[in-house]
Each structure stands twice: as structure tokens, then as C-alpha cells.
């Protein structure tokens, strides 16, 4: 009888401890894990191809067109006709464009972003 009571008492104690530990840990965990999760938002500075294209290109190439020379649009057929097949080709044009296009050097659009834009162009305007 005494044994059983002790066991039961111990079980209650253990349960109580577990519960207390749980209820103590839960809010602490949430509180301490929120700031570290919110902090690494920094890599968000890497913009998508779509955002970069809108920022730098779409004023002259809306929807992949070309406001001053429709034959030099960014659509697949036009690109193929003008021997532009790869991301390298598009980046080369950004770095060294024709007379009417703005020039984008690496200080304005990094190599990484230039290739992100080029991939976006190749995938989006077919
Ligand atoms: C100020 C207007 C302007 C901006 C901004 C501009 N372009 Fe152009 N782009 C042109 C013009 C005009 C041409 C036709 C060639 C020429 O006269 O320079 C052209 C041609 C091209 C071509 C060759 C297309 C073909 O079919 O031969 C590519 C590729 C291109 N641009 C990509 C881009 C990208 C990528 C951006 C953004 C990073 C961009 N352009 C921003 C005006 C612009």
C-alpha cells in the first residue's frame, strides 16, 4: 500500500515536472527563436530575374518587346534571328550594347544579376 502510494506520488511528481518544464520551455523557445529567424532576411537583397528585368530593362523592352526596334525584341524568334542563343550572349549585349540601348556595366548590374536577368529573358519570352 505504502509502495503504491509512493509510486503514484512519484508518477504525479514526474508528470508535474514534465508539464512544468514543457510550459516553461514553450514560451522561451518561441521568444528566443523568433529574432534569429527574422534576422537572416538579409539574403533577400538577391532580387528575382523578373524584378531586375522590370527595374533595368522593361522600360525599353516591355513584355520582351522593343520600343525602338521591333525586330530586336527579346522574343525567341527575334533572338534566334539575331544569333542570340545563350545567357552569355545576352550578358554580352548588356555589357556592350548597340547604339540605342543603355550600357550596363558590372557596377550597375553584377555578373550574378546579369545572368539572372539573362535566364529570365530566355525562359520568359519565347
Ligand atoms: C534605353 C532603352 C533600353 C534599355 C533600358 C534596354 N535595352 Fe536592350 N535594346 C534596346 C535597343 C534599342 C535594342 C536594339 C539594338 C540597339 O539599337 O541597341 C536592344 C537590344 C537588346 C537585345 C538584342 C535583341 C535582339 O533581338 O537582337 C537584348 C538581348 C537586349 N536588348 C537586352 C536587354 C536587357 C537584358 C536589358 C536590361 C538589363 C536591356 N536590354 C535594357 C534598348 C534598351
Backbone and ligand atoms as CSV (ligand in chain L), in Angstrom:
chain,resi,resn,atom,element,x,y,z
A,1,UNK,N,N,0.835,-1.205,0.000
A,1,UNK,CA,C,0.000,0.000,0.000
A,1,UNK,C,C,0.866,1.250,0.000
A,2,UNK,N,N,1.828,1.276,0.919
A,2,UNK,CA,C,2.726,2.438,1.001
A,2,UNK,C,C,3.528,2.598,-0.291
A,3,UNK,N,N,3.975,1.403,-0.805
A,3,UNK,CA,C,4.754,1.405,-2.041
A,3,UNK,C,C,3.970,2.041,-3.198
A,4,UNK,N,N,2.705,1.553,-3.266
A,4,UNK,CA,C,1.885,2.035,-4.366
A,4,UNK,C,C,1.718,3.552,-4.298
A,5,UNK,N,N,1.497,4.012,-3.064
A,5,UNK,CA,C,1.297,5.451,-2.908
A,5,UNK,C,C,2.547,6.213,-3.340
A,6,UNK,N,N,3.702,5.675,-2.921
A,6,UNK,CA,C,4.949,6.333,-3.304
A,6,UNK,C,C,5.108,6.371,-4.818
A,7,UNK,N,N,4.788,5.206,-5.422
A,7,UNK,CA,C,4.908,5.150,-6.881
A,7,UNK,C,C,3.973,6.156,-7.542
A,8,UNK,N,N,2.745,6.135,-7.014
A,8,UNK,CA,C,1.766,7.054,-7.599
A,8,UNK,C,C,2.230,8.487,-7.401
A,9,UNK,N,N,2.753,8.740,-6.186
A,9,UNK,CA,C,3.237,10.099,-5.895
A,9,UNK,C,C,4.374,10.477,-6.817
A,10,UNK,N,N,5.267,9.529,-7.028
A,10,UNK,CA,C,6.399,9.794,-7.918
A,10,UNK,C,C,5.917,10.076,-9.326
A,11,UNK,N,N,4.941,9.284,-9.750
A,11,UNK,CA,C,4.416,9.474,-11.096
A,11,UNK,C,C,3.810,10.863,-11.237
A,12,UNK,N,N,3.083,11.260,-10.220
A,12,UNK,CA,C,2.466,12.598,-10.264
A,12,UNK,C,C,3.553,13.663,-10.316
A,13,UNK,N,N,4.592,13.437,-9.473
A,13,UNK,CA,C,5.690,14.409,-9.454
A,13,UNK,C,C,6.343,14.519,-10.827
A,14,UNK,N,N,6.651,13.334,-11.422
A,14,UNK,CA,C,7.301,13.330,-12.734
A,14,UNK,C,C,6.430,14.042,-13.750
A,15,UNK,N,N,5.155,13.698,-13.733
A,15,UNK,CA,C,4.244,14.329,-14.677
A,15,UNK,C,C,4.225,15.834,-14.468
A,16,UNK,N,N,4.159,16.218,-13.180
A,16,UNK,CA,C,4.111,17.646,-12.879
A,16,UNK,C,C,5.368,18.332,-13.395
A,17,UNK,N,N,6.519,17.677,-13.210
A,17,UNK,CA,C,7.780,18.245,-13.676
A,17,UNK,C,C,7.781,18.403,-15.188
A,18,UNK,N,N,7.327,17.329,-15.837
A,18,UNK,CA,C,7.306,17.385,-17.301
A,18,UNK,C,C,6.427,18.526,-17.783
A,19,UNK,N,N,5.266,18.606,-17.159
A,19,UNK,CA,C,4.327,19.657,-17.572
A,19,UNK,C,C,4.928,21.038,-17.340
A,20,UNK,N,N,5.535,21.190,-16.141
A,20,UNK,CA,C,6.117,22.489,-15.829
A,20,UNK,C,C,7.232,22.825,-16.807
A,21,UNK,N,N,8.069,21.783,-17.046
A,21,UNK,CA,C,9.179,22.012,-17.966
A,21,UNK,C,C,8.660,22.411,-19.341
A,22,UNK,N,N,7.614,21.700,-19.751
A,22,UNK,CA,C,7.064,21.993,-21.068
A,22,UNK,C,C,6.521,23.401,-21.140
A,23,UNK,N,N,5.704,23.728,-20.138
A,23,UNK,CA,C,5.042,25.030,-20.223
A,23,UNK,C,C,6.057,26.158,-20.037
A,24,UNK,N,N,7.188,25.825,-19.388
A,24,UNK,CA,C,8.218,26.857,-19.232
A,24,UNK,C,C,9.018,27.007,-20.528
A,25,UNK,N,N,9.277,25.837,-21.154
A,25,UNK,CA,C,10.123,25.871,-22.345
A,25,UNK,C,C,9.419,26.473,-23.549
A,26,UNK,N,N,8.144,26.138,-23.658
A,26,UNK,CA,C,7.434,26.553,-24.873
A,26,UNK,C,C,7.545,28.050,-25.150
A,27,UNK,N,N,7.157,28.896,-24.186
A,27,UNK,CA,C,7.241,30.336,-24.482
A,27,UNK,C,C,8.683,30.798,-24.676
A,28,UNK,N,N,9.611,30.190,-23.909
A,28,UNK,CA,C,11.012,30.596,-24.055
A,28,UNK,C,C,11.522,30.292,-25.459
A,29,UNK,N,N,11.168,29.077,-25.929
A,29,UNK,CA,C,11.609,28.692,-27.264
A,29,UNK,C,C,11.096,29.650,-28.325
A,30,UNK,N,N,9.835,29.942,-28.233
A,30,UNK,CA,C,9.241,30.816,-29.239
A,30,UNK,C,C,9.915,32.184,-29.179
A,31,UNK,N,N,10.072,32.666,-27.942
A,31,UNK,CA,C,10.633,34.010,-27.802
A,31,UNK,C,C,12.062,34.074,-28.332
A,32,UNK,N,N,12.867,33.020,-28.016
A,32,UNK,CA,C,14.269,33.095,-28.409
A,32,UNK,C,C,14.474,32.717,-29.869
A,33,UNK,N,N,13.529,31.992,-30.462
A,33,UNK,CA,C,13.767,31.559,-31.841
A,33,UNK,C,C,13.235,32.565,-32.856
A,34,UNK,N,N,12.448,33.511,-32.425
A,34,UNK,CA,C,11.901,34.464,-33.395
A,34,UNK,C,C,12.959,35.430,-33.934
A,35,UNK,N,N,13.740,36.068,-33.070
A,35,UNK,CA,C,14.723,37.022,-33.631
A,35,UNK,C,C,15.724,36.385,-34.589
A,36,UNK,N,N,16.357,35.216,-34.253
A,36,UNK,CA,C,17.292,34.620,-35.220
A,36,UNK,C,C,16.622,34.284,-36.543
A,37,UNK,N,N,15.335,33.922,-36.482
A,37,UNK,CA,C,14.664,33.606,-37.738
A,37,UNK,C,C,14.378,34.881,-38.536
A,38,UNK,N,N,14.114,35.949,-37.826
A,38,UNK,CA,C,13.800,37.197,-38.522
A,38,UNK,C,C,15.078,37.834,-39.083
A,39,UNK,N,N,16.218,37.595,-38.413
A,39,UNK,CA,C,17.464,38.234,-38.834
A,39,UNK,C,C,17.941,37.845,-40.235
A,40,UNK,N,N,17.993,36.531,-40.572
A,40,UNK,CA,C,18.556,36.181,-41.888
A,40,UNK,C,C,17.703,36.617,-43.071
A,41,UNK,N,N,16.929,37.652,-42.912
A,41,UNK,CA,C,16.147,38.165,-44.040
A,41,UNK,C,C,17.078,38.888,-45.021
A,42,UNK,N,N,18.318,39.154,-44.587
A,42,UNK,CA,C,19.269,39.883,-45.421
A,42,UNK,C,C,19.451,39.330,-46.842
A,43,UNK,N,N,19.592,37.986,-47.027
A,43,UNK,CA,C,19.800,37.483,-48.392
A,43,UNK,C,C,18.677,37.855,-49.350
A,44,UNK,N,N,17.622,38.475,-48.822
A,44,UNK,CA,C,16.515,38.910,-49.669
A,44,UNK,C,C,16.990,39.951,-50.675
A,45,UNK,N,N,18.142,40.538,-50.432
A,45,UNK,CA,C,18.676,41.527,-51.360
A,45,UNK,C,C,18.879,40.944,-52.752
A,46,UNK,N,N,18.991,39.611,-52.827
A,46,UNK,CA,C,19.099,38.988,-54.137
A,46,UNK,C,C,17.741,39.033,-54.793
A,47,UNK,N,N,17.623,39.813,-55.843
A,47,UNK,CA,C,16.334,40.004,-56.476
A,47,UNK,C,C,16.075,38.949,-57.532
A,48,UNK,N,N,14.838,38.741,-57.850
A,48,UNK,CA,C,14.487,37.779,-58.884
A,48,UNK,C,C,14.761,38.375,-60.263
A,49,UNK,N,N,14.853,37.496,-61.262
A,49,UNK,CA,C,15.045,37.950,-62.631
A,49,UNK,C,C,13.937,38.885,-63.065
A,50,UNK,N,N,12.729,38.568,-62.647
A,50,UNK,CA,C,11.594,39.392,-63.026
A,50,UNK,C,C,11.731,40.806,-62.469
A,51,UNK,N,N,12.114,40.907,-61.179
A,51,UNK,CA,C,12.245,42.229,-60.551
A,51,UNK,C,C,13.376,43.021,-61.210
A,52,UNK,N,N,14.496,42.342,-61.473
A,52,UNK,CA,C,15.635,43.024,-62.090
A,52,UNK,C,C,15.280,43.475,-63.508
A,53,UNK,N,N,14.591,42.621,-64.233
A,53,UNK,CA,C,14.204,42.977,-65.596
A,53,UNK,C,C,13.293,44.201,-65.587
A,54,UNK,N,N,12.347,44.203,-64.650
A,54,UNK,CA,C,11.440,45.360,-64.545
A,54,UNK,C,C,12.218,46.623,-64.243
A,55,UNK,N,N,13.212,46.491,-63.367
A,55,UNK,CA,C,13.968,47.666,-62.939
A,55,UNK,C,C,14.832,48.227,-64.062
A,56,UNK,N,N,15.509,47.348,-64.810
A,56,UNK,CA,C,16.536,47.822,-65.745
A,56,UNK,C,C,16.125,47.759,-67.222
A,57,UNK,N,N,15.246,46.864,-67.579
A,57,UNK,CA,C,15.053,46.579,-68.997
A,57,UNK,C,C,13.659,46.899,-69.526
A,58,UNK,N,N,12.645,46.774,-68.688
A,58,UNK,CA,C,11.290,46.753,-69.239
A,58,UNK,C,C,10.845,48.107,-69.780
A,59,UNK,N,N,11.537,49.191,-69.426
A,59,UNK,CA,C,11.138,50.481,-69.988
A,59,UNK,C,C,11.310,50.463,-71.505
A,60,UNK,N,N,12.349,49.822,-71.992
A,60,UNK,CA,C,12.572,49.725,-73.441
A,60,UNK,C,C,12.119,48.373,-73.995
A,61,UNK,N,N,12.016,47.383,-73.127
A,61,UNK,CA,C,11.635,46.036,-73.578
A,61,UNK,C,C,10.381,45.576,-72.843
A,62,UNK,N,N,9.280,46.336,-72.910
A,62,UNK,CA,C,8.075,45.901,-72.187
A,62,UNK,C,C,7.572,44.574,-72.746
A,63,UNK,N,N,7.290,43.631,-71.855
A,63,UNK,CA,C,6.861,42.282,-72.253
A,63,UNK,C,C,7.826,41.638,-73.243
A,64,UNK,N,N,9.076,41.971,-73.147
A,64,UNK,CA,C,10.072,41.378,-74.033
A,64,UNK,C,C,10.097,41.985,-75.418
A,65,UNK,N,N,9.342,43.050,-75.628
A,65,UNK,CA,C,9.354,43.724,-76.926
A,65,UNK,C,C,10.546,44.658,-77.052
A,66,UNK,N,N,10.429,45.606,-77.964
A,66,UNK,CA,C,11.491,46.608,-78.094
A,66,UNK,C,C,10.836,47.876,-78.631
A,67,UNK,N,N,10.801,48.923,-77.810
A,67,UNK,CA,C,10.047,50.118,-78.175
A,67,UNK,C,C,10.667,50.854,-79.360
A,68,UNK,N,N,11.976,50.736,-79.572
A,68,UNK,CA,C,12.549,51.474,-80.691
A,68,UNK,C,C,12.890,50.623,-81.899
A,69,UNK,N,N,12.958,49.286,-81.716
A,69,UNK,CA,C,13.265,48.434,-82.859
A,69,UNK,C,C,12.595,47.069,-82.693
A,70,UNK,N,N,11.366,46.945,-83.222
A,70,UNK,CA,C,10.592,45.718,-83.021
A,70,UNK,C,C,11.315,44.479,-83.522
A,71,UNK,N,N,12.242,44.641,-84.456
A,71,UNK,CA,C,12.974,43.471,-84.966
A,71,UNK,C,C,14.012,42.990,-83.966
A,72,UNK,N,N,14.296,43.808,-82.971
A,72,UNK,CA,C,15.288,43.416,-81.961
A,72,UNK,C,C,14.625,43.241,-80.607
A,73,UNK,N,N,13.535,42.505,-80.622
A,73,UNK,CA,C,12.846,42.207,-79.364
A,73,UNK,C,C,13.588,41.089,-78.633
A,74,UNK,N,N,13.062,40.718,-77.482
A,74,UNK,CA,C,13.703,39.659,-76.695
A,74,UNK,C,C,12.973,38.337,-76.851
A,75,UNK,N,N,12.068,38.258,-77.818
A,75,UNK,CA,C,11.343,37.007,-78.040
A,75,UNK,C,C,12.223,36.018,-78.800
A,76,UNK,N,N,12.007,34.752,-78.518
A,76,UNK,CA,C,12.857,33.694,-79.047
A,76,UNK,C,C,13.150,33.823,-80.528
A,77,UNK,N,N,12.093,34.068,-81.328
A,77,UNK,CA,C,12.287,34.127,-82.776
A,77,UNK,C,C,13.269,35.241,-83.143
A,78,UNK,N,N,13.095,36.415,-82.542
A,78,UNK,CA,C,13.979,37.542,-82.845
A,78,UNK,C,C,15.401,37.246,-82.370
A,79,UNK,N,N,15.514,36.683,-81.186
A,79,UNK,CA,C,16.849,36.374,-80.654
A,79,UNK,C,C,17.569,35.392,-81.581
A,80,UNK,N,N,16.855,34.356,-82.008
A,80,UNK,CA,C,17.487,33.350,-82.877
A,80,UNK,C,C,17.939,33.991,-84.188
A,81,UNK,N,N,17.063,34.840,-84.741
A,81,UNK,CA,C,17.394,35.513,-85.997
A,81,UNK,C,C,18.655,36.351,-85.840
A,82,UNK,N,N,18.818,36.934,-84.661
A,82,UNK,CA,C,19.957,37.819,-84.427
A,82,UNK,C,C,21.114,37.099,-83.736
A,83,UNK,N,N,21.087,35.770,-83.818
A,83,UNK,CA,C,22.184,34.945,-83.286
A,83,UNK,C,C,22.419,35.119,-81.790
A,84,UNK,N,N,21.342,35.301,-81.038
A,84,UNK,CA,C,21.461,35.376,-79.584
A,84,UNK,C,C,20.807,34.125,-79.019
A,85,UNK,N,N,21.639,33.206,-78.532
A,85,UNK,CA,C,21.112,31.897,-78.158
A,85,UNK,C,C,21.273,31.584,-76.677
A,86,UNK,N,N,22.260,32.167,-76.041
A,86,UNK,CA,C,22.579,31.768,-74.663
A,86,UNK,C,C,22.561,32.966,-73.720
A,87,UNK,N,N,22.612,32.654,-72.432
A,87,UNK,CA,C,22.703,33.706,-71.419
A,87,UNK,C,C,23.972,34.533,-71.637
A,88,UNK,N,N,25.050,33.871,-72.026
A,88,UNK,CA,C,26.299,34.599,-72.309
A,88,UNK,C,C,26.073,35.672,-73.369
A,89,UNK,N,N,25.333,35.310,-74.416
A,89,UNK,CA,C,25.082,36.269,-75.488
A,89,UNK,C,C,24.335,37.497,-74.955
A,90,UNK,N,N,23.357,37.253,-74.099
A,90,UNK,CA,C,22.555,38.366,-73.579
A,90,UNK,C,C,23.382,39.238,-72.637
A,91,UNK,N,N,24.189,38.586,-71.790
A,91,UNK,CA,C,25.040,39.365,-70.883
A,91,UNK,C,C,26.028,40.214,-71.694
A,92,UNK,N,N,26.543,39.636,-72.778
A,92,UNK,CA,C,27.480,40.389,-73.618
A,92,UNK,C,C,26.809,41.654,-74.174
A,93,UNK,N,N,25.534,41.537,-74.536
A,93,UNK,CA,C,24.821,42.713,-75.054
A,93,UNK,C,C,24.613,43.756,-73.958
A,94,UNK,N,N,24.323,43.292,-72.742
A,94,UNK,CA,C,24.172,44.248,-71.631
A,94,UNK,C,C,25.471,45.022,-71.411
A,95,UNK,N,N,26.594,44.295,-71.505
A,95,UNK,CA,C,27.901,44.921,-71.257
A,95,UNK,C,C,28.360,45.770,-72.431
A,96,UNK,N,N,27.885,45.427,-73.632
A,96,UNK,CA,C,28.387,46.087,-74.832
A,96,UNK,C,C,27.266,46.172,-75.881
A,97,UNK,N,N,26.278,47.012,-75.620
A,97,UNK,CA,C,25.059,47.004,-76.431
A,97,UNK,C,C,25.208,47.799,-77.723
A,98,UNK,N,N,24.138,47.729,-78.532
A,98,UNK,CA,C,24.080,48.567,-79.729
A,98,UNK,C,C,23.911,50.025,-79.330
A,99,UNK,N,N,23.856,50.880,-80.357
A,99,UNK,CA,C,23.914,52.325,-80.126
A,99,UNK,C,C,22.744,52.866,-79.309
A,100,UNK,N,N,21.544,52.275,-79.479
A,100,UNK,CA,C,20.377,52.882,-78.849
A,100,UNK,C,C,20.053,52.303,-77.480
A,101,UNK,N,N,20.745,51.255,-77.095
A,101,UNK,CA,C,20.477,50.638,-75.788
A,101,UNK,C,C,21.440,51.186,-74.738
A,102,UNK,N,N,20.949,51.275,-73.501
A,102,UNK,CA,C,21.825,51.685,-72.408
A,102,UNK,C,C,22.883,50.615,-72.173
A,103,UNK,N,N,24.058,51.049,-71.727
A,103,UNK,CA,C,25.092,50.073,-71.379
A,103,UNK,C,C,25.015,49.796,-69.885
A,104,UNK,N,N,25.069,48.516,-69.522
A,104,UNK,CA,C,25.024,48.133,-68.108
A,104,UNK,C,C,26.360,47.497,-67.736
A,105,UNK,N,N,27.200,48.228,-67.014
A,105,UNK,CA,C,28.475,47.638,-66.586
A,105,UNK,C,C,28.286,46.868,-65.277
A,106,UNK,N,N,29.353,46.203,-64.836
A,106,UNK,CA,C,29.260,45.326,-63.667
A,106,UNK,C,C,28.969,46.097,-62.382
A,107,UNK,N,N,29.245,47.402,-62.386
A,107,UNK,CA,C,28.944,48.202,-61.206
A,107,UNK,C,C,27.436,48.461,-61.111
A,108,UNK,N,N,26.787,48.503,-62.260
A,108,UNK,CA,C,25.337,48.747,-62.277
A,108,UNK,C,C,24.568,47.447,-62.075
A,109,UNK,N,N,24.953,46.407,-62.831
A,109,UNK,CA,C,24.331,45.089,-62.690
A,109,UNK,C,C,25.468,44.085,-62.528
A,110,UNK,N,N,25.532,43.446,-61.361
A,110,UNK,CA,C,26.612,42.488,-61.105
A,110,UNK,C,C,26.528,41.323,-62.092
A,111,UNK,N,N,27.638,40.583,-62.235
A,111,UNK,CA,C,27.624,39.421,-63.120
A,111,UNK,C,C,26.509,38.463,-62.743
A,112,UNK,N,N,26.372,38.251,-61.419
A,112,UNK,CA,C,25.342,37.321,-60.955
A,112,UNK,C,C,23.962,37.792,-61.415
A,113,UNK,N,N,23.671,39.068,-61.185
A,113,UNK,CA,C,22.356,39.590,-61.560
A,113,UNK,C,C,22.178,39.598,-63.081
A,114,UNK,N,N,23.254,39.877,-63.802
A,114,UNK,CA,C,23.172,39.902,-65.265
A,114,UNK,C,C,22.726,38.530,-65.778
A,115,UNK,N,N,23.302,37.457,-65.184
A,115,UNK,CA,C,22.915,36.112,-65.623
A,115,UNK,C,C,21.505,35.751,-65.156
A,116,UNK,N,N,21.109,36.270,-63.995
A,116,UNK,CA,C,19.731,36.041,-63.535
A,116,UNK,C,C,18.753,36.683,-64.522
A,117,UNK,N,N,19.072,37.898,-64.981
A,117,UNK,CA,C,18.218,38.575,-65.965
A,117,UNK,C,C,18.212,37.789,-67.279
A,118,UNK,N,N,19.402,37.374,-67.723
A,118,UNK,CA,C,19.505,36.657,-68.997
A,118,UNK,C,C,18.684,35.369,-68.963
A,119,UNK,N,N,18.781,34.622,-67.854
A,119,UNK,CA,C,17.997,33.392,-67.738
A,119,UNK,C,C,16.503,33.700,-67.766
A,120,UNK,N,N,16.145,34.785,-67.081
A,120,UNK,CA,C,14.734,35.183,-67.067
A,120,UNK,C,C,14.257,35.503,-68.483
A,121,UNK,N,N,15.059,36.234,-69.233
A,121,UNK,CA,C,14.695,36.604,-70.605
A,121,UNK,C,C,14.497,35.340,-71.454
A,122,UNK,N,N,15.465,34.416,-71.369
A,122,UNK,CA,C,15.400,33.207,-72.189
A,122,UNK,C,C,14.195,32.337,-71.827
A,123,UNK,N,N,13.849,32.309,-70.536
A,123,UNK,CA,C,12.739,31.450,-70.105
A,123,UNK,C,C,11.386,32.107,-70.342
A,124,UNK,N,N,11.345,33.431,-70.296
A,124,UNK,CA,C,10.052,34.117,-70.255
A,124,UNK,C,C,9.536,34.492,-71.635
A,125,UNK,N,N,10.415,35.026,-72.480
A,125,UNK,CA,C,9.956,35.499,-73.788
A,125,UNK,C,C,10.385,34.485,-74.840
A,126,UNK,N,N,9.470,33.626,-75.203
A,126,UNK,CA,C,9.875,32.541,-76.105
A,126,UNK,C,C,9.561,32.851,-77.552
L,1,LIG,C1,C,17.157,52.642,-73.279
L,1,LIG,C2,C,16.420,51.537,-73.791
L,1,LIG,C3,C,16.903,50.132,-73.473
L,1,LIG,C4,C,17.114,49.551,-72.245
L,1,LIG,C5,C,16.937,50.192,-70.884
L,1,LIG,C6,C,17.495,48.190,-72.508
L,1,LIG,N1,N,17.542,47.956,-73.839
L,1,LIG,FE1,FE,18.036,46.196,-74.733
L,1,LIG,N2,N,17.854,47.063,-76.533
L,1,LIG,C7,C,17.469,48.364,-76.786
L,1,LIG,C8,C,17.535,48.648,-78.209
L,1,LIG,C9,C,17.168,49.950,-78.873
L,1,LIG,C10,C,17.996,47.448,-78.820
L,1,LIG,C11,C,18.271,47.225,-80.310
L,1,LIG,C12,C,19.777,47.326,-80.531
L,1,LIG,C13,C,20.256,48.741,-80.344
L,1,LIG,O1,O,19.917,49.608,-81.135
L,1,LIG,O2,O,20.975,48.976,-79.367
L,1,LIG,C14,C,18.160,46.494,-77.752
L,1,LIG,C15,C,18.568,45.182,-77.940
L,1,LIG,C16,C,18.658,44.241,-76.975
L,1,LIG,C17,C,18.953,42.843,-77.206
L,1,LIG,C18,C,19.158,42.194,-78.562
L,1,LIG,C19,C,17.779,41.774,-79.051
L,1,LIG,C20,C,17.746,41.236,-80.469
L,1,LIG,O3,O,16.704,40.584,-80.813
L,1,LIG,O4,O,18.693,41.458,-81.220
L,1,LIG,C21,C,18.974,42.236,-75.997
L,1,LIG,C22,C,19.219,40.764,-75.731
L,1,LIG,C23,C,18.684,43.255,-75.005
L,1,LIG,N3,N,18.498,44.447,-75.625
L,1,LIG,C24,C,18.621,43.005,-73.654
L,1,LIG,C25,C,18.401,43.995,-72.712
L,1,LIG,C26,C,18.402,43.741,-71.307
L,1,LIG,C27,C,18.614,42.387,-70.669
L,1,LIG,C28,C,18.181,44.933,-70.691
L,1,LIG,C29,C,18.168,45.221,-69.221
L,1,LIG,C30,C,19.320,44.834,-68.479
L,1,LIG,C31,C,18.027,45.936,-71.741
L,1,LIG,N4,N,18.161,45.319,-72.944
L,1,LIG,C32,C,17.756,47.263,-71.499
L,1,LIG,C33,C,17.078,49.270,-75.831
L,1,LIG,C34,C,17.169,49.107,-74.466
